[in-house]
Amino acid sequence: ANFRGSRSPDHPFRRRAPPRAAPMPATARALLEAGEGDGGLSSSGDDVEFESSSLVRAGESERSGRRLLLACGLGAALAAAVLLRQVGAGSAIAGVGAGRPAVVGLASSDDGKDKDHEGNGSKGSKGHETSTTTKPTWMSRRGSFMVIGDWGYDPQHHWINIRNDTCVSAIAEKMSATMKMLGDVQFVINVGDSFYPNGVRSKDDPQWENKWRNVFDDSVRSVPWYSVYGNHDYQFDPCACSDKLEDCAQVHDDPKNLSFFQMPSWTYHVDQPELNLEIIGLDLNHYMNGFMHGLSGDDLGFADCQHTMCKDMCFYRSKLRAKESLKLFEERAANSAAKNLLVFSHYPTDYFSSAPDFMNQLKDNSKHDVFYFGGHRHNTDQFSTASIAPNVNWLVGGGGGWSCDGQEQGFVVGEIGEDYSIKTYSVLVDYEVCCIPPSVPTTTSTPNATGRFPPVWNTV
């Protein structure tokens, strides 16, 4: 890979999250592979989650679906034999051809019926198919990757509706299991807020150990974590008050040393020619107040500069870094030879209403397929963001570090096919594992000016 560098005050969800799927026995996977039934899969550890689109459309009950599965279960042995024939003798999830593994790939739904995805779940002019509802297909891949954000849990400082460190621990375990299942993960994209509440001060900060290395196991950290700064990350980081990369606690430009993130600058791009893609990390903290759509780009500002040691200079630097980032993306979109651009910052696309040129560039698929990932709002979905169709866009802030802003907590997986096309889907943990239901009283405070309740720690 070639490197080149150059608290969430959010609006409420505008749409209701889709209902959670009912669990399906793992043996039913074989029946679906053999062509029995019409359903979708979403990775869920040892089991899978079953969403029967035909049953949902017909309005039939969950009990009817379970009876259907029981009936189908009688043919599990036969289906297993079919699967073995498909994989090939002696190669059940084993390496075949060109040294790449033949694995069960969870490819995106091809029915394009998910209305809540604002066009991102239907096919674009280049055939994008993305949805959290997925179908299993046997296919050979060139590689895969995972995307996560807003995971840096602190036991003292967090929103009151998250179930302590159980959430991020469950997500980390699921990332490890997913990595083992895929067998070809090449990197992790991290969209920031890695160390709540105030970031790290240096590379000797114990939070590197306590909140990252001790949470995500060695296998998940055996690949590069390409990262950007979130708003919380900047607060105590010297990088907010300096233009010297060596002063930045998270900036790290040694691909051989995976003890830290791979982050050669606050904004940068990484060329991955063997995967026909380019990774573009952007520092867009200037758009932290972008949820207030009435503000112009000049009226915005990095609100968390108030927590740094250089408030005025921080405002100035964040604005310059945002301009530098948007210029970098424009230049790479014009000149990159890669088929796919993986673009990420800490913020979701609905924060960029004051940057229409940037949004139009994200939508342009005339030269590249663009995949955008942002966090800050604490959920993992495609229905709460501003569409960049026909390109693909995800919110990946449901990493379990600060709060639950929705029912989808987890991360995103991308699979790179033989033709370099990319399929994306979410991998979620159970809502109850992460979140305290809203029916449970969580605060007696009054909402602040942003319309949200203040956190349980005092930021003033």
C-alpha positions as CSV (number, residue, x, y, z in Angstrom):
1,A,0.0,0.0,0.0
2,N,1.3,3.4,-0.9
3,F,0.6,6.2,1.6
4,R,0.2,9.9,0.8
5,G,-0.7,12.4,3.4
6,S,-1.6,15.8,2.8
7,R,-20.5,15.1,21.2
8,S,-22.3,14.4,19.3
9,P,-25.1,17.0,19.0
10,D,-27.2,15.2,16.4
11,H,-30.7,15.5,15.0
12,P,-33.1,12.6,15.8
13,F,-33.7,9.8,13.4
14,R,-36.1,10.7,10.7
15,R,-37.1,7.1,10.0
16,R,-37.8,4.2,12.2
17,A,-35.3,1.4,12.1
18,P,-36.4,-1.8,10.4
19,P,-37.5,-4.6,12.7
20,R,-34.9,-7.0,13.9
21,A,-34.9,-10.4,12.2
22,A,-35.9,-13.6,13.9
23,P,-33.1,-16.1,14.6
24,M,-32.7,-19.0,12.2
25,P,-30.8,-22.3,13.0
26,A,-27.5,-22.4,11.2
27,T,-28.6,-25.6,9.3
28,A,-31.2,-23.5,7.5
29,R,-28.3,-21.8,5.7
30,A,-27.8,-25.0,3.6
31,L,-31.4,-25.1,2.6
32,L,-31.2,-21.5,1.3
33,E,-28.1,-22.4,-0.6
34,A,-29.9,-25.3,-2.2
35,G,-32.6,-22.9,-3.4
36,E,-35.2,-23.7,-0.7
37,G,-37.2,-20.6,0.3
38,D,-36.8,-16.9,-0.2
39,G,-34.8,-15.2,2.5
40,G,-32.0,-13.0,3.5
41,L,-29.1,-13.5,5.9
42,S,-27.2,-11.1,8.2
43,S,-24.2,-12.4,10.0
44,S,-24.9,-13.2,13.6
45,G,-22.1,-15.3,15.2
46,D,-22.8,-19.0,15.3
47,D,-26.3,-18.5,14.0
48,V,-27.6,-16.3,11.2
49,E,-30.6,-14.0,11.1
50,F,-33.4,-14.9,8.8
51,E,-35.5,-12.3,7.1
52,S,-38.1,-13.9,4.8
53,S,-39.0,-11.2,2.4
54,S,-41.9,-13.2,1.0
55,L,-43.4,-13.7,4.4
56,V,-42.9,-10.0,5.3
57,R,-44.6,-8.9,2.1
58,A,-47.5,-11.3,2.7
59,G,-47.8,-10.1,6.3
60,E,-47.6,-13.6,7.7
61,S,-46.6,-14.2,11.3
62,E,-43.2,-15.1,12.8
63,R,-44.8,-18.4,13.9
64,S,-45.6,-19.2,10.3
65,G,-42.0,-18.6,9.3
66,R,-40.7,-20.9,12.1
67,R,-43.1,-23.6,10.9
68,L,-41.7,-23.2,7.4
69,L,-38.2,-23.6,8.8
70,L,-39.1,-26.7,10.7
71,A,-40.5,-28.3,7.6
72,C,-37.5,-27.4,5.6
73,G,-35.2,-28.7,8.3
74,L,-36.0,-32.3,7.3
75,G,-33.9,-31.8,4.2
76,A,-30.8,-30.5,5.9
77,A,-28.7,-33.5,5.3
78,L,-29.5,-33.5,1.6
79,A,-28.7,-29.8,1.4
80,A,-25.4,-30.3,3.1
81,A,-24.5,-32.8,0.4
82,V,-25.4,-30.2,-2.3
83,L,-23.1,-27.7,-0.6
84,L,-20.2,-30.1,-0.6
85,R,-20.7,-30.7,-4.3
86,Q,-20.7,-26.9,-4.8
87,V,-17.5,-26.3,-2.8
88,G,-15.6,-29.2,-4.3
89,A,-14.2,-32.4,-2.7
90,G,-11.9,-31.8,0.2
91,S,-12.2,-28.0,0.1
92,A,-14.9,-27.1,2.6
93,I,-14.0,-23.4,3.1
94,A,-10.4,-24.2,2.0
95,G,-8.1,-22.4,-0.3
96,V,-8.6,-22.9,-4.0
97,G,-7.1,-21.3,-7.1
98,A,-4.6,-18.4,-7.0
99,G,-4.1,-18.9,-3.3
100,R,-7.5,-17.3,-2.5
101,P,-10.0,-19.0,-0.2
102,A,-13.3,-20.3,-1.4
103,V,-15.7,-19.1,1.3
104,V,-19.3,-18.4,2.0
105,G,-19.8,-14.8,0.9
106,L,-22.7,-12.8,2.2
107,A,-23.6,-10.9,-0.9
108,S,-26.0,-8.0,-0.9
109,S,-29.7,-8.4,-1.6
110,D,-30.5,-8.2,-5.3
111,D,-34.2,-7.3,-5.0
112,G,-33.7,-3.6,-4.3
113,K,-36.9,-3.4,-2.3
114,D,-35.5,-1.8,0.9
115,K,-37.3,1.6,0.7
116,D,-35.6,3.0,3.8
117,H,-32.2,3.0,2.2
118,E,-32.9,6.1,0.1
119,G,-31.8,4.5,-3.1
120,N,-28.6,3.0,-1.7
121,G,-30.3,-0.4,-1.5
122,S,-31.2,-0.5,-5.2
123,K,-29.1,-0.9,-8.3
124,G,-27.3,2.1,-9.7
125,S,-26.2,2.5,-13.2
126,K,-23.1,0.4,-12.4
127,G,-25.1,-2.3,-10.7
128,H,-24.5,-1.4,-7.0
129,E,-26.5,-3.7,-4.7
130,T,-26.2,-2.8,-1.1
131,S,-28.5,-3.6,1.8
132,T,-28.4,-4.8,5.4
133,T,-30.5,-7.7,4.1
134,T,-28.1,-10.2,2.5
135,K,-28.2,-13.5,0.6
136,P,-25.5,-16.2,0.8
137,T,-23.6,-16.9,-2.4
138,W,-20.6,-19.1,-3.2
139,M,-18.0,-16.9,-4.7
140,S,-14.2,-16.4,-4.9
141,R,-13.0,-13.1,-3.6
142,R,-9.8,-11.0,-3.9
143,G,-10.2,-9.8,-0.3
144,S,-12.5,-8.1,2.2
145,F,-12.4,-5.4,4.8
146,M,-14.3,-4.1,7.9
147,V,-15.5,-0.6,8.9
148,I,-16.2,0.6,12.5
149,G,-16.5,3.9,14.3
150,D,-17.3,5.5,17.7
151,W,-16.1,2.5,19.7
152,G,-13.6,4.1,22.3
153,Y,-15.6,3.3,25.4
154,D,-14.6,4.9,28.7
155,P,-16.2,3.5,31.9
156,Q,-16.7,7.0,33.5
157,H,-17.7,9.1,30.5
158,H,-20.5,7.9,28.3
159,W,-24.1,8.3,27.5
160,I,-26.4,6.7,30.1
161,N,-28.3,4.4,27.6
162,I,-25.4,2.1,26.8
163,R,-24.7,-1.0,28.8
164,N,-21.2,-0.3,29.9
165,D,-18.4,-2.1,28.0
166,T,-20.5,-5.1,27.2
167,C,-21.5,-3.5,23.9
168,V,-18.0,-2.8,22.4
169,S,-16.7,-6.1,23.8
170,A,-19.5,-8.0,22.0
171,I,-18.8,-6.1,18.8
172,A,-15.1,-6.8,19.1
173,E,-15.8,-10.5,19.5
174,K,-18.1,-10.5,16.5
175,M,-15.4,-8.7,14.4
176,S,-12.9,-11.5,15.4
177,A,-15.4,-14.2,14.5
178,T,-16.2,-12.5,11.2
179,M,-12.5,-12.1,10.4
180,K,-12.0,-15.8,10.9
181,M,-15.0,-16.7,8.8
182,L,-13.9,-14.5,5.9
183,G,-10.3,-15.5,6.0
184,D,-9.1,-12.7,3.8
185,V,-9.6,-9.4,5.6
186,Q,-7.0,-6.9,4.3
187,F,-7.7,-3.9,6.5
188,V,-10.1,-2.1,8.9
189,I,-11.4,1.4,8.3
190,N,-11.9,3.4,11.5
191,V,-14.0,6.6,11.3
192,G,-12.9,8.0,14.6
193,D,-13.9,8.7,18.2
194,S,-11.6,6.0,19.2
195,F,-10.8,7.3,22.7
196,Y,-13.7,8.8,24.6
197,P,-14.0,11.3,26.1
198,N,-11.0,13.4,25.2
199,G,-8.7,11.4,22.9
200,V,-5.1,10.4,23.6
201,R,-2.2,12.8,24.5
202,S,0.6,10.7,23.0
203,K,1.6,7.3,21.8
204,D,2.5,6.4,25.4
205,D,-1.0,7.1,26.6
206,P,-2.3,4.0,28.4
207,Q,-5.6,4.3,26.6
208,W,-4.0,2.7,23.5
209,E,-3.7,-0.4,25.6
210,N,-6.9,-0.2,27.7
211,K,-9.3,0.9,25.0
212,W,-7.9,-0.7,21.8
213,R,-5.4,-3.4,22.3
214,N,-7.1,-5.0,25.3
215,V,-10.6,-4.8,23.6
216,F,-9.9,-6.0,20.0
217,D,-7.9,-9.2,19.9
218,D,-4.6,-9.8,18.0
219,S,-6.2,-11.2,14.9
220,V,-8.4,-8.1,14.4
221,R,-5.3,-5.9,14.9
222,S,-3.1,-8.0,12.6
223,V,-4.2,-5.8,9.6
224,P,-3.9,-2.0,9.2
225,W,-6.5,0.2,10.9
226,Y,-6.8,3.2,8.5
227,S,-8.2,6.0,10.8
228,V,-9.2,9.6,11.0
229,Y,-9.8,11.9,13.9
230,G,-13.2,12.2,15.4
231,N,-14.3,15.2,17.4
232,H,-13.6,13.6,20.8
233,D,-10.2,12.4,19.6
234,Y,-9.0,16.0,19.1
235,Q,-9.8,17.4,22.5
236,F,-6.6,16.6,24.4
237,D,-4.5,15.6,21.3
238,P,-1.6,18.1,20.6
239,C,-2.6,17.8,17.0
240,A,-5.4,20.3,17.5
241,C,-2.8,22.9,18.4
242,S,0.0,22.0,16.0
243,D,0.7,21.7,12.3
244,K,3.6,19.3,13.0
245,L,2.7,15.7,12.2
246,E,5.1,14.5,14.9
247,D,3.1,16.2,17.5
248,C,-0.1,14.3,16.6
249,A,-0.8,11.4,19.0
250,Q,-2.7,9.3,16.5
251,V,-0.7,10.1,13.3
252,H,1.5,7.1,12.4
253,D,3.2,6.3,9.1
254,D,4.9,3.0,9.5
255,P,3.0,0.2,7.7
256,K,5.2,-2.5,9.4
257,N,4.2,-1.3,12.9
258,L,0.6,-2.3,13.6
259,S,0.8,-1.3,17.3
260,F,-0.9,2.0,16.3
261,F,-3.4,3.1,13.6
262,Q,-2.1,3.6,10.0
263,M,-2.7,7.3,9.7
264,P,0.1,9.2,7.8
265,S,-1.7,12.5,8.2
266,W,-5.0,14.1,9.3
267,T,-6.1,13.7,5.7
268,Y,-4.5,11.2,3.3
269,H,-5.0,8.6,0.6
270,V,-3.6,5.0,0.4
271,D,-3.3,3.2,-3.0
272,Q,-4.2,-0.5,-3.0
273,P,-3.5,-1.5,-6.6
274,E,-3.8,-5.2,-6.0
275,L,-7.4,-4.6,-4.9
276,N,-8.1,-2.0,-7.5
277,L,-9.1,0.5,-4.8
278,E,-8.0,3.6,-3.1
279,I,-8.6,4.6,0.5
280,I,-9.2,8.3,1.2
281,G,-9.3,9.5,4.8
282,L,-10.7,13.0,5.3
283,D,-10.6,15.4,8.3
284,L,-14.0,17.1,8.2
285,N,-14.4,18.1,11.8
286,H,-15.2,21.6,10.6
287,Y,-18.6,20.1,9.8
288,M,-19.4,19.0,13.3
289,N,-22.4,21.3,13.4
290,G,-23.6,20.3,10.0
291,F,-26.7,18.7,11.4
292,M,-28.0,22.3,11.5
293,H,-28.9,22.5,7.9
294,G,-29.5,26.2,7.9
295,L,-25.9,27.1,8.4
296,S,-23.5,27.9,5.5
297,G,-20.1,26.3,5.3
298,D,-18.5,29.5,6.6
299,D,-20.9,29.6,9.6
300,L,-19.9,26.1,10.7
301,G,-17.1,25.4,13.1
302,F,-15.5,22.6,15.1
303,A,-17.4,23.0,18.3
304,D,-15.2,20.8,20.3
305,C,-12.3,23.2,19.9
306,Q,-13.6,24.7,23.2
307,H,-12.2,21.6,24.9
308,T,-8.7,22.1,23.5
309,M,-5.8,24.3,24.8
310,C,-6.0,26.6,21.7
311,K,-9.6,27.3,21.0
312,D,-9.2,30.0,18.3
313,M,-6.3,28.3,16.5
314,C,-8.2,25.0,16.6
315,F,-11.1,26.6,14.8
316,Y,-8.8,28.0,12.2
317,R,-6.9,24.7,11.7
318,S,-10.0,22.6,11.5
319,K,-11.4,24.8,8.7
320,L,-8.1,24.6,6.8
321,R,-7.9,20.9,7.2
322,A,-11.5,20.5,5.9
323,K,-10.6,22.5,2.8
324,E,-7.5,20.5,2.3
325,S,-9.5,17.3,2.7
326,L,-12.2,18.3,0.1
327,K,-9.4,19.3,-2.3
328,L,-7.7,16.0,-1.8
329,F,-10.9,14.1,-2.6
330,E,-11.6,16.2,-5.7
331,E,-8.0,15.6,-6.9
332,R,-8.1,11.8,-6.3
333,A,-11.6,11.5,-7.9
334,A,-10.2,13.2,-11.0
335,N,-6.9,11.4,-11.2
336,S,-7.1,8.0,-9.5
337,A,-6.8,4.9,-11.7
338,A,-8.6,2.7,-9.2
339,K,-12.1,1.3,-9.9
340,N,-13.2,1.8,-6.3
341,L,-12.8,4.8,-3.9
342,L,-13.3,4.1,-0.2
343,V,-13.9,7.5,1.3
344,F,-14.4,8.1,5.0
345,S,-14.5,10.8,7.6
346,H,-16.0,11.1,11.1
347,Y,-19.4,12.5,9.8
348,P,-22.3,11.1,7.9
349,T,-23.4,12.5,4.6
350,D,-26.4,14.4,6.1
351,Y,-23.9,16.7,7.7
352,F,-22.7,18.1,4.3
353,S,-25.7,20.0,3.1
354,S,-23.5,23.1,3.1
355,A,-21.0,21.3,0.8
356,P,-23.1,20.6,-2.3
357,D,-20.0,20.2,-4.6
358,F,-18.6,17.5,-2.3
359,M,-22.0,15.7,-2.2
360,N,-22.2,15.8,-6.0
361,Q,-18.7,14.4,-6.3
362,L,-19.7,11.5,-3.9
363,K,-22.6,10.7,-6.2
364,D,-20.5,10.7,-9.4
365,N,-19.8,7.2,-10.7
366,S,-18.6,8.1,-14.1
367,K,-15.0,7.1,-13.3
368,H,-15.2,5.2,-10.0
369,D,-17.5,3.4,-7.7
370,V,-17.5,5.4,-4.5
371,F,-18.2,4.0,-1.1
372,Y,-18.5,6.5,1.7
373,F,-18.4,5.7,5.5
374,G,-19.1,8.2,8.3
375,G,-19.9,7.9,12.0
376,H,-20.6,10.4,14.8
377,R,-24.2,9.4,15.1
378,H,-24.3,6.1,17.0
379,N,-25.9,3.6,14.8
380,T,-25.0,1.3,11.8
381,D,-27.4,1.9,8.9
382,Q,-28.1,3.4,5.5
383,F,-31.5,4.8,6.2
384,S,-30.6,7.9,8.3
385,T,-28.1,9.4,5.9
386,A,-28.3,11.6,2.8
387,S,-28.2,9.5,-0.3
388,I,-25.3,9.5,-2.7
389,A,-27.0,7.1,-5.1
390,P,-25.9,5.5,-7.4
391,N,-22.9,5.2,-5.2
392,V,-22.9,3.6,-1.7
393,N,-23.1,5.3,1.7
394,W,-23.0,4.0,5.3
395,L,-23.4,5.3,8.8
396,V,-21.0,3.3,10.9
397,G,-21.1,5.0,14.3
398,G,-22.6,2.1,16.2
399,G,-19.3,0.9,17.6
400,G,-20.5,0.8,21.2
401,G,-18.4,3.5,22.6
402,W,-20.7,6.3,23.6
403,S,-24.4,5.7,23.2
404,C,-27.2,4.0,21.3
405,D,-28.8,6.4,18.8
406,G,-30.7,3.5,17.2
407,Q,-31.1,-0.3,17.4
408,E,-28.3,-1.2,14.9
409,Q,-25.0,-1.5,16.8
410,G,-22.1,-3.2,15.0
411,F,-19.9,-2.7,12.0
412,V,-19.8,-3.1,8.2
413,V,-18.1,-5.6,6.0
414,G,-17.0,-5.1,2.4
415,E,-16.2,-8.1,0.1
416,I,-14.1,-7.5,-3.1
417,G,-15.1,-9.8,-5.9
418,E,-13.0,-11.3,-8.7
419,D,-14.2,-8.5,-10.9
420,Y,-13.3,-5.9,-8.2
421,S,-16.9,-5.1,-7.5
422,I,-17.6,-4.6,-3.8
423,K,-20.6,-5.8,-1.8
424,T,-21.2,-4.3,1.6
425,Y,-23.4,-5.4,4.5
426,S,-23.7,-4.8,8.3
427,V,-22.9,-7.2,11.0
428,L,-24.9,-6.4,14.2
429,V,-25.1,-7.5,17.8
430,D,-28.3,-7.9,19.7
431,Y,-29.9,-4.6,20.7
432,E,-30.4,-5.7,24.3
433,V,-26.6,-6.5,24.6
434,C,-25.7,-2.9,23.9
435,C,-28.6,-0.7,24.8
436,I,-31.0,0.2,27.6
437,P,-34.5,0.4,26.0
438,P,-35.9,3.9,25.9
439,S,-38.8,2.8,28.1
440,V,-36.4,2.8,31.0
441,P,-35.9,6.4,32.4
442,T,-32.4,7.5,31.6
443,T,-32.3,11.2,32.7
444,T,-34.2,13.9,34.5
445,S,-32.3,16.7,32.8
446,T,-33.8,19.1,30.3
447,P,-32.8,19.1,26.6
448,N,-30.0,21.5,25.6
449,A,-30.0,23.8,22.6
450,T,-29.3,21.0,20.2
451,G,-32.5,19.1,21.2
452,R,-30.6,16.4,23.0
453,F,-30.1,15.7,26.7
454,P,-26.7,16.6,28.1
455,P,-24.4,13.6,28.7
456,V,-23.8,12.2,32.2
457,W,-20.4,14.0,32.4
458,N,-20.0,17.7,32.4
459,T,-18.3,19.0,29.3
460,V,-18.3,22.7,30.3
